[in-house]
């Protein structure tokens, strides 16, 4: 039977990988830091997404989400992990979940291609080596992206922000051991607004998601009492409080 372009189609997977990463010196942001509006220091952290630059048309030179075509002998989950390893040398993904199917008829040129979007998370203490054509980008200053990849990234970002309130998904962004102050900064960075540390600890602790390590952090330059270190007792996704919500301070 001859190929009919009206019925031919392909499937691909695309992964929006986020991590709380150091912000490059001079990176522009939406808020003030150190009295200089819109600028952050190299030692600050921000929520960033991993993108790679396309080398071929269509959309050559634009930044894209890692991923590619689904092979005949794999499901979408195994394809996502394979392509992260092959395309951007990323194997340290602490959490991976589907965020939706993107099936607009003309989302890419040529054969109709249906994409399954994923959310991937990398912990703070991971420092994966990435190829030269791949880079971390602050989510609030994304470059022009290929095709509909900005929509897929936005869906994943929204999923992450929602799940930070009612699940323990923070385990996939946090280091192996952390102080409550560090965990608060991770949540605040990912959410885009401040979080009350007492409320954060209460929500995660009452369902047994946090556990003390029995050790303390090294004293800071100012000295003082060393802070207790905690870890996530559960490192697979669980609902902590279906009615919890970490809202911006001015929304309460």
Secondary structure, DSSP 4 states (H G I P E B T S, - for coil): ----TTT-EEEEEEEEEEEEEEPPTT-EEEEEETTEEEE--TT-EEEEEEEEE--SSSSTTSEE-EEEEPPTT--HHHHHHHHHHHHH-----SEEEEEEEE--TTSSSSSEEEEEEEEEEE-TT------TTEEEEEGGGPPPBSTTHHHHHHHHHHHHHHHHHHB-GGGGTS-SSB-HHHHHHHHHHHHTS---HHHHHHHHHTTT-EEEEEEEPPPBTTB-SPPEEEEES--S--BS-TT-----GGG-
